[in-house]
Amino acid sequence: MKNKTNGYLPKIAFHLVDENREALEYFTNKHIEEFGEFCSADMMWIFDEAASIKRTCVQQTGEWNESHDGHMLDTDEIWN
């Protein structure tokens, strides 16, 4: 396995949250090709990063809603 910081894990986490299956499969395969199979630490990193992305989205949506009276965004509008 090559030395990696996080490899493609950030892209995998983002596309997992974004539900972009094509990009998720692409970056998963790229990661496996370059760094080998996922270990449990990789899977936990993806899980934690995806949760962080979702929390950030919810926070930013709330901030946007507070600053734009009259139009409320729902996180479903962003992710679907």
C-alpha positions as CSV (number, residue, x, y, z in Angstrom):
1,M,0.0,0.0,0.0
2,K,1.2,3.5,-0.8
3,N,1.7,6.1,1.9
4,K,-1.6,8.0,2.2
5,T,-3.0,10.8,4.2
6,N,-6.6,10.2,3.5
7,G,-6.4,9.2,-0.2
8,Y,-9.8,9.5,-1.8
9,L,-11.7,9.1,1.5
10,P,-12.9,12.8,1.6
11,K,-14.3,12.5,-1.9
12,I,-15.9,9.2,-1.0
13,A,-17.6,10.7,2.1
14,F,-18.8,13.7,0.1
15,H,-20.3,11.7,-2.7
16,L,-21.9,9.3,-0.2
17,V,-23.7,12.2,1.4
18,D,-24.6,13.6,-2.0
19,E,-25.9,10.2,-3.0
20,N,-23.9,10.4,-6.3
21,R,-23.5,6.7,-6.9
22,E,-21.4,7.1,-10.1
23,A,-18.8,9.3,-8.4
24,L,-18.9,7.2,-5.2
25,E,-18.1,4.1,-7.2
26,Y,-15.4,5.9,-9.2
27,F,-13.5,7.2,-6.2
28,T,-14.0,4.0,-4.2
29,N,-12.3,2.1,-7.0
30,K,-9.6,4.7,-7.4
31,H,-8.9,4.4,-3.7
32,I,-8.7,0.6,-3.8
33,E,-6.4,0.7,-6.8
34,E,-4.0,3.1,-5.2
35,F,-4.1,2.2,-1.5
36,G,-5.6,-1.3,-1.3
37,E,-8.8,-2.5,0.4
38,F,-10.5,-0.3,3.1
39,C,-9.6,-1.1,6.7
40,S,-12.0,-0.4,9.6
41,A,-10.3,2.9,10.3
42,D,-11.0,4.0,6.8
43,M,-14.6,3.1,7.1
44,M,-14.9,5.0,10.4
45,W,-13.2,8.0,8.9
46,I,-15.7,8.0,6.0
47,F,-18.6,7.6,8.5
48,D,-17.3,10.5,10.7
49,E,-16.6,12.8,7.7
50,A,-20.1,12.1,6.1
51,A,-21.7,13.0,9.5
52,S,-19.6,16.2,9.7
53,I,-20.7,17.2,6.1
54,K,-24.3,16.7,7.0
55,R,-24.0,18.7,10.2
56,T,-22.3,21.5,8.3
57,C,-25.1,21.5,5.7
58,V,-27.8,21.7,8.4
59,Q,-25.9,24.6,10.2
60,Q,-25.4,26.5,6.9
61,T,-29.0,26.0,5.9
62,G,-30.1,27.3,9.3
63,E,-27.9,30.4,8.9
64,W,-29.2,31.0,5.4
65,N,-32.8,30.7,6.6
66,E,-32.1,33.2,9.4
67,S,-30.6,35.7,6.9
68,H,-33.3,35.3,4.2
69,D,-36.7,36.0,5.7
70,G,-39.4,34.8,3.4
71,H,-37.7,31.7,1.9
72,M,-36.9,28.7,4.0
73,L,-34.5,26.1,2.7
74,D,-34.9,22.5,3.8
75,T,-31.9,20.2,3.8
76,D,-33.9,17.9,1.5
77,E,-33.8,20.7,-1.1
78,I,-30.0,20.6,-1.0
79,W,-29.4,16.8,-1.0
80,N,-32.2,15.6,-3.3
